[in-house]
């Protein structure tokens, strides 16, 4: 969905059987009008075609991206050459009236377009130019930039293809001011000096990039040579927003920051004069601006959703007085809302999944607690539907992965599934979690199986003391680091859990470190990072062995379900195979589900559903059916 510059119209994609409809909602009179559609009839029976994004270039011209993929059951390897060329992304433009549909770059004949399957990426809407946009094209000769007329679809090359070029930072007029290159395993940043001379000023190895880089662009400013960036400069505890001076390579003073939490996103006004909003994760997503009245509006919207939902500003009018919101939370299925600030009026446009209408959903809240050594921590307790005041609930302890990640109140599919089965779920933000500043993240270094695990155990103790949870009906489920924490819980606190599920979790820490060293090199920053996390294999060998569940299977009592993709390049599949072998040898009940061809995460929908079902059946078999289910479900 997208909002027109005036705020009167919404362009929306309506999913239908066989095709997608691009529709126009006129908020003035409430009418809905179909503009154009994309579906299998346009590409043939061996393909699926979907509208995946929509944008407004101006009040009268709409852009939309179409994505073509093989239909279910049609392998890419079986496609003919001409069929293969249909795949990928294409960008179209259409009038608000539904007329003058053109495919951008369709009539161009440039070598940069040879075998370019991705023709759908907009790099700049060029707010100062009413008729053109800048597109990034990925062809056989590398990436290039095209300036394209949205009325005719014709374009011209602005930056020629280069195998090294990856991206460009563009000023308000679309002129490249930074070029980003990738080659030999490194990401390099060049800033433009006089004319076409480029100077390298920043470099990072690709394999050492984290999920949240500490230096990323947000958008151009109206000040020449200055760019808004989201960064954590050297010495800073938390990520903030800075106006980076390219010439002097200086961050200056933070424009936006939060004293407790990392800022993870920000949006820049079209004229480059200000940051429209910036967001951080407290217990839900909080978006603020430098305008006090806008902050008051956003606070009232969050209150409307009981301060337990994440509110995303997807798009807005030029004056920001009309906003399209995407909202999701533990008790709020994903949906779009229309918010008019002057009227202080919010209206639901539609659910992302109509099947969620009128479903009874769980309730969730924040639980602050204190670890046994006095450290203040938080976690999130989700109760099954209709169990707001129930006591002695069966519980699934669910530590997150990372470990430099974090949980927050959200519409999490696994949590929703477990709650629908009648189980409470607790997600602790233990020491080592991200989002609370460097000091908190680094307080987990060397504490695998120790303080980080204690933080999880301490949370369970509090839940039991408050009589929220039945201590005889608790399981622990986790993925990646959470999978390790599940295995560690089984080995080092065997009295706490009646069943254990580890997805893609390492059980042999020395073996995991060895795999990182082999893949990245002993002198790499990746290997150095994991040694900080876990320990030095030589200096800390005793501690590493003491906290490796593989070496302590004799202490495990609970049945264990292992789940792992055999193509996992982060935590080797061998980790779960070795754990299964050791548990079998010790006589502990264990099962290993191998996901063929799957990696560390991002599994297919089919496998994800199968995994969830298997976990649900496994848990029910160990601690019985959940709250509100009939007694016969326990049999």
FILUM-611711 format. One record per residue (C-alpha): x, y, z; residue in one letter. Coordinates in pm, whole numbers, padded with zeros to 5 digits, always signed. Layout:
residues N
XYZA
...
end
This chain:
residues 635
+00000+00000+00000X
+00108+00360-00056X
-00036+00706+00008X
-00056+00976-00258X
+00136+01301-00196X
-00187+01486-00113X
-00301+01214+00126X
-00635+01163-00048X
-00567+00835-00227X
-00433+00493-00128X
-00289+00258-00387X
-00338-00099-00262X
-00273-00451-00385X
-00565-00692-00352X
-00467-01060-00357X
-00713-01271-00555X
-00732-01624-00685X
-00516-01628-00996X
-00408-01263-01000X
-00331-00947-00805X
-00537-00632-00851X
-00386-00286-00816X
-00668-00082-00667X
-00724+00285-00584X
-00903+00386-00265X
-01042+00740-00267X
-01061+00840+00098X
-01269+01142+00003X
-01573+00940-00103X
-01471+00592+00015X
-01480+00433-00330X
-01249+00154-00447X
-01153+00125-00813X
-00947-00138-00992X
-00662+00005-01203X
-00483-00296-01350X
-00406-00657-01267X
-00116-00899-01291X
-00148-01276-01288X
-00079-01610-01450X
-00264-01511-01768X
+00008-01252-01831X
+00303-01493-01800X
+00175-01843-01874X
+00071-02149-01670X
+00428-02239-01565X
+00472-01914-01371X
+00332-01711-01085X
+00309-01332-01117X
+00249-01104-00820X
+00246-00730-00749X
+00501-00698-00469X
+00535-00321-00416X
+00359+00004-00500X
+00473+00369-00493X
+00344+00714-00588X
+00568+00917-00816X
+00327+01212-00804X
-00044+01269-00749X
-00130+01130-01093X
+00127+00857-01159X
+00166+00528-00969X
+00456+00281-00989X
+00429-00088-00908X
+00669-00381-00908X
+00573-00718-01054X
+00761-01035-00958X
+00753-01350-01171X
+00862-01689-01031X
+00818-02052-01137X
+00483-02205-01040X
+00476-02466-00766X
+00627-02790-00893X
+00815-02626-01182X
+01194-02639-01116X
+01398-02353-01258X
+01632-02606-01419X
+01347-02724-01644X
+01278-02381-01793X
+01373-02301-02151X
+01595-01997-02212X
+01307-01778-02325X
+01103-01889-02025X
+01391-01814-01790X
+01402-01456-01917X
+01050-01403-01780X
+01169-01447-01421X
+01253-01166-01181X
+01123-00817-01114X
+00978-00557-01349X
+00861-00202-01279X
+00544-00055-01429X
+00377+00287-01424X
+00007+00366-01453X
-00210+00677-01430X
-00440+00722-01134X
-00724+00674-01384X
-00592+00328-01475X
-00473+00437-01821X
-00129+00458-01983X
+00028+00144-01837X
+00395+00117-01940X
+00673-00119-01841X
+00982+00079-01756X
+01291+00011-01970X
+01096-00234-02188X
+01184-00048-02510X
+01546+00027-02422X
+01825-00152-02606X
+02133-00119-02386X
+02406-00374-02315X
+02355-00302-01944X
+02010-00460-01976X
+02135-00791-02118X
+02003-01075-01903X
+01899-00828-01634X
+01626-01012-01445X
+01599-00751-01171X
+01441-00445-01330X
+01232-00344-01034X
+01454-00153-00792X
+01399+00220-00747X
+01705+00397-00610X
+01551+00745-00603X
+01208+00889-00673X
+01385+01217-00766X
+01148+01445-00571X
+01267+01753-00763X
+01192+01594-01102X
+00820+01527-01174X
+00879+01288-01463X
+01180+01070-01381X
+01312+00818-01131X
+01649+00646-01089X
+01655+00266-01124X
+01928+00022-01029X
+01977-00252-01290X
+02166-00576-01229X
+02287-00724-01560X
+02556-00961-01681X
+02815-00678-01686X
+02731-00569-01331X
+02513-00304-01176X
+02425+00026-01340X
+02199+00326-01281X
+01930+00441-01525X
+01731+00764-01528X
+01385+00662-01648X
+01086+00860-01772X
+00779+00726-01588X
+00548+00840-01870X
+00724+00677-02164X
+00924+00406-01987X
+01243+00507-02170X
+01566+00548-01980X
+01926+00656-02015X
+02238+00532-01839X
+02363+00755-01557X
+02630+00520-01420X
+02760+00248-01651X
+02773-00116-01547X
+03061-00234-01334X
+03117-00582-01192X
+03249-00424-00872X
+02974-00163-00827X
+02712-00263-00573X
+02523+00055-00490X
+02532+00434-00485X
+02434+00700-00234X
+02248+00972-00421X
+02190+01338-00343X
+01847+01502-00381X
+01901+01545-00756X
+02004+01182-00801X
+02375+01256-00842X
+02594+00979-00695X
+02801+01108-00402X
+02914+00770-00267X
+02987+00454-00464X
+02980+00118-00286X
+03185-00163-00440X
+03209-00532-00366X
+03500-00754-00468X
+03746-00997-00312X
+03515-01045-00016X
+03515-00678+00087X
+03265-00393+00086X
+03434-00060+00005X
+03294+00292+00020X
+03420+00570-00211X
+03320+00935-00186X
+03314+01162-00489X
+03570+01438-00492X
+03625+01678-00784X
+03465+01564-01109X
+03469+01187-01146X
+03748+01120-00897X
+03652+00880-00616X
+03836+00835-00286X
+03803+00524-00070X
+03717+00608+00291X
+03567+00295+00448X
+03608-00082+00410X
+03455-00386+00577X
+03473-00756+00499X
+03144-00900+00377X
+03171-01199+00608X
+03211-00966+00902X
+02893-00769+00840X
+02633-00815+01115X
+02257-00818+01065X
+02258-00457+01185X
+02563-00279+01046X
+02702+00010+01247X
+02720+00237+00942X
+02434+00253+00694X
+02279+00531+00484X
+01932+00673+00547X
+01911+00945+00282X
+02052+01270+00145X
+02034+01602+00326X
+01977+01943+00171X
+02335+02032+00269X
+02589+01947-00004X
+02830+01672+00093X
+02631+01564+00398X
+02431+01243+00431X
+02206+01110+00705X
+02340+00782+00842X
+02247+00535+01113X
+02569+00457+01297X
+02749+00373+01617X
+03071+00578+01598X
+03375+00455+01785X
+03319+00497+02158X
+02940+00527+02134X
+02731+00284+02337X
+02424+00292+02115X
+02330+00342+01751X
+02199+00686+01663X
+02137+00907+01359X
+02412+01142+01240X
+02458+01393+00959X
+02778+01251+00814X
+03020+01497+00653X
+03167+01310+00356X
+03447+01556+00285X
+03579+01558+00642X
+03470+01198+00712X
+03311+01314+01035X
+02996+01205+01221X
+02954+01517+01432X
+02692+01518+01707X
+02401+01274+01705X
+02080+01419+01559X
+01867+01149+01719X
+01949+00895+01987X
+01788+00722+02284X
+01952+00685+02626X
+01841+00321+02667X
+01790+00160+02329X
+01960+00140+01990X
+01790+00324+01707X
+01743+00075+01423X
+01569+00277+01150X
+01495+00629+01034X
+01332+00811+00744X
+01436+01137+00582X
+01201+01403+00446X
+01183+01429+00067X
+01348+01772+00075X
+01632+01644+00293X
+01577+01911+00556X
+01500+01683+00850X
+01457+01335+00989X
+01085+01259+00969X
+01096+00984+01229X
+01331+00737+01391X
+01248+00409+01561X
+01382+00194+01841X
+01265-00115+02022X
+01160-00067+02381X
+00909-00344+02451X
+00735-00257+02126X
+00852-00054+01830X
+00856+00316+01924X
+00879+00576+01647X
+00947+00937+01738X
+01025+01263+01562X
+01171+01598+01652X
+00820+01741+01639X
+00652+01720+01979X
+00299+01726+01836X
+00375+01431+01607X
+00515+01240+01904X
+00191+01301+02093X
-00006+01159+01800X
+00210+00848+01781X
+00177+00797+02157X
-00202+00813+02125X
-00195+00556+01842X
+00013+00318+02053X
-00228+00370+02343X
-00516+00284+02107X
-00348-00055+02068X
-00290-00083+02446X
+00083-00017+02411X
+00133-00380+02313X
+00153-00354+01934X
+00419-00242+01689X
+00313+00056+01479X
+00496+00109+01150X
+00449+00423+00942X
+00449+00264+00597X
+00386+00583+00402X
+00250+00932+00444X
+00137+01241+00260X
+00389+01514+00184X
+00273+01714+00486X
+00280+01396+00702X
-00074+01471+00823X
-00209+01153+00664X
-00034+00827+00740X
-00068+00466+00636X
+00014+00242+00932X
+00104-00124+00953X
+00024-00266+01296X
+00100-00605+01449X
+00135-00743+01799X
+00065-01048+02015X
-00305-00960+02029X
-00321-00774+01697X
-00296-00969+01372X
-00105-00781+01099X
-00326-00513+00944X
-00313-00176+00768X
-00469+00137+00917X
-00543+00485+00785X
-00459+00763+01029X
-00554+01131+00985X
-00368+01342+01235X
-00582+01656+01218X
-00897+01455+01291X
-00714+01223+01531X
-00899+00945+01351X
-00779+00590+01284X
-00954+00343+01056X
-00863-00011+00956X
-00807-00056+00585X
-00775-00434+00596X
-00611-00739+00750X
-00308-00889+00581X
-00470-01232+00625X
-00850-01232+00621X
-00848-01568+00797X
-00739-01389+01117X
-01068-01199+01141X
-01251-01260+01469X
-00986-01504+01595X
-00939-01518+01971X
-00573-01424+02021X
-00339-01452+02318X
-00250-01167+02551X
+00105-01063+02627X
+00289-00827+02855X
+00629-00728+02985X
+00772-00898+03291X
+01059-00712+03460X
+01264-00936+03686X
+01592-00935+03874X
+01861-01197+03824X
+02002-01362+04134X
+02312-01138+04114X
+02099-00820+04103X
+02100-00742+03730X
+01770-00593+03607X
+01622-00784+03314X
+01299-00802+03114X
+01110-01065+02923X
+00772-01114+02758X
+00499-01344+02886X
+00234-01454+02638X
-00074-01621+02783X
-00305-01847+02583X
-00640-01707+02469X
-00887-01662+02758X
-00611-01724+03016X
-00550-01365+03127X
-00591-01448+03496X
-00521-01822+03490X
-00256-01969+03720X
-00025-02273+03702X
-00010-02265+03323X
+00205-02505+03119X
+00500-02305+02984X
+00734-02299+02689X
+01054-02111+02771X
+01173-01967+02438X
+01517-01796+02442X
+01605-01606+02124X
+01892-01670+01885X
+02193-01452+01819X
+02280-01421+02095X
+02318-01054+01992X
+01951-01025+01904X
+01650-00949+02119X
+01284-01025+02165X
+00998-00777+02194X
+00620-00787+02188X
+00530-00897+01836X
+00307-01120+01627X
+00552-01411+01630X
+00426-01720+01442X
+00586-01971+01680X
+00456-01789+01987X
+00109-01762+01832X
+00111-02133+01747X
+00220-02242+02094X
-00035-02012+02259X
-00310-02151+02033X
-00224-02494+02176X
-00285-02357+02525X
+00076-02303+02635X
+00211-01987+02792X
+00537-01865+02634X
+00817-01666+02796X
+01087-01486+02594X
+01371-01353+02813X
+01616-01082+02707X
+01913-01228+02889X
+02258-01074+02918X
+02422-01058+02577X
+02104-00946+02400X
+02123-00666+02144X
+01932-00339+02145X
+02023-00223+02497X
+02368-00080+02420X
+02715-00227+02379X
+02778-00276+02750X
+02474-00501+02793X
+02555-00699+02477X
+02916-00749+02583X
+02812-00852+02935X
+02729-01187+02776X
+03081-01245+02643X
+03221-01561+02799X
+02895-01629+02981X
+02748-01903+02762X
+02615-02166+03000X
+02678-01936+03298X
+02518-01596+03359X
+02329-01596+03029X
+02179-01933+03120X
+02119-01821+03478X
+01913-01530+03347X
+01681-01779+03178X
+01657-01997+03489X
+01593-01692+03708X
+01302-01591+03486X
+01144-01933+03532X
+01193-01908+03907X
+01001-01578+03915X
+00716-01720+03706X
+00688-02018+03939X
+00699-01801+04251X
+00418-01588+04110X
+00219-01908+04045X
+00183-01818+03679X
+00351-02142+03576X
+00320-02505+03681X
+00684-02609+03746X
+00598-02969+03655X
+00490-02869+03302X
+00774-02666+03148X
+00960-02722+02820X
+01236-02514+02659X
+01244-02444+02284X
+01502-02240+02095X
+01677-02188+01761X
+02043-02110+01690X
+02181-01967+02017X
+01836-02038+02160X
+01893-02400+02055X
+02218-02401+02252X
+02038-02250+02551X
+01777-02527+02527X
+02048-02796+02530X
+02231-02617+02811X
+01908-02604+03007X
+01873-02980+02966X
+02233-03051+03067X
+02298-02797+03343X
+01952-02748+03497X
+01797-03089+03432X
+01531-03047+03702X
+01371-02747+03530X
+01250-02885+03197X
+01036-03183+03102X
+01123-03160+02732X
+01373-02981+02511X
+01368-02867+02146X
+01687-02743+01980X
+01665-02605+01626X
+02001-02548+01456X
+02171-02525+01794X
+02538-02596+01871X
+02605-02851+02144X
+02982-02871+02102X
+03125-02520+02152X
+03484-02615+02067X
+03363-02778+01747X
+03156-02471+01661X
+03458-02244+01710X
+03667-02474+01494X
+03407-02448+01215X
+03422-02067+01230X
+03802-02073+01216X
+03803-02312+00922X
+03552-02104+00726X
+03676-01753+00798X
+04039-01789+00904X
+04217-01761+01238X
+04293-01392+01182X
+03941-01293+01076X
+03719-01058+01271X
+03440-01317+01255X
+03650-01575+01438X
+03773-01310+01680X
+03411-01216+01753X
+03311-01574+01831X
+03612-01616+02058X
+03492-01310+02249X
+03147-01464+02269X
+03248-01816+02373X
+03616-01817+02467X
+03964-01890+02335X
+03994-02262+02247X
+04336-02285+02412X
+04319-02041+02703X
+03956-02116+02793X
+03945-02485+02700X
+03829-02598+03045X
+03539-02348+03058X
+03436-02424+02700X
+03424-02796+02776X
+03229-02731+03096X
+02959-02543+02905X
+02927-02775+02604X
+02611-02987+02641X
+02760-03256+02414X
+03011-03341+02686X
+02747-03361+02960X
+02474-03578+02812X
+02495-03800+03121X
+02325-03517+03317X
+02032-03487+03076X
+01698-03632+03185X
+01439-03476+02952X
+01354-03610+02604X
+01514-03400+02331X
+01393-03312+01981X
+01669-03192+01746X
+01585-03012+01421X
+01853-02907+01172X
+01896-02822+00804X
+02168-03029+00639X
+02281-02725+00437X
+02333-02501+00743X
+02642-02284+00689X
+02625-02109+01026X
+02587-02393+01276X
+02705-02709+01098X
+02452-02992+01071X
+02718-03216+01223X
+02650-03048+01558X
+02304-03205+01582X
+02426-03537+01441X
+02694-03555+01712X
+02440-03460+01979X
+02201-03731+01859X
+02478-03992+01858X
+02591-03904+02211X
+02236-03902+02346X
+02156-04235+02181X
+02471-04388+02329X
+02373-04266+02677X
+02023-04407+02641X
+01846-04068+02647X
+01529-04046+02434X
+01615-03834+02132X
+01491-03766+01782X
+01661-03575+01499X
+01454-03422+01219X
+01677-03347+00920X
+01559-03075+00683X
+01709-03167+00348X
+01856-02878+00155X
+01764-02624+00423X
+02001-02374+00578X
+02022-02215+00921X
+01686-02040+00890X
+01446-01913+00624X
+01300-02258+00570X
+01025-02322+00317X
+00668-02268+00433X
+00606-02641+00400X
+00899-02729+00626X
+00817-02452+00872X
+00462-02587+00912X
+00591-02942+00950X
+00843-02833+01215X
+00580-02644+01414X
+00344-02941+01404X
+00617-03182+01513X
+00717-02957+01803X
+00355-02919+01912X
+00300-03296+01914X
+00631-03354+02095X
+00547-03104+02370X
+00195-03239+02415X
+00341-03586+02453X
+00564-03470+02738X
+00360-03218+02940X
+00009-03278+02815X
-00239-03054+02638X
-00246-02686+02705X
-00486-02457+02890X
-00850-02472+02784X
-00823-02796+02587X
-01034-03100+02680X
-00885-03368+02904X
-00895-03626+02627X
-00631-03416+02445X
-00388-03537+02711X
-00445-03900+02625X
end
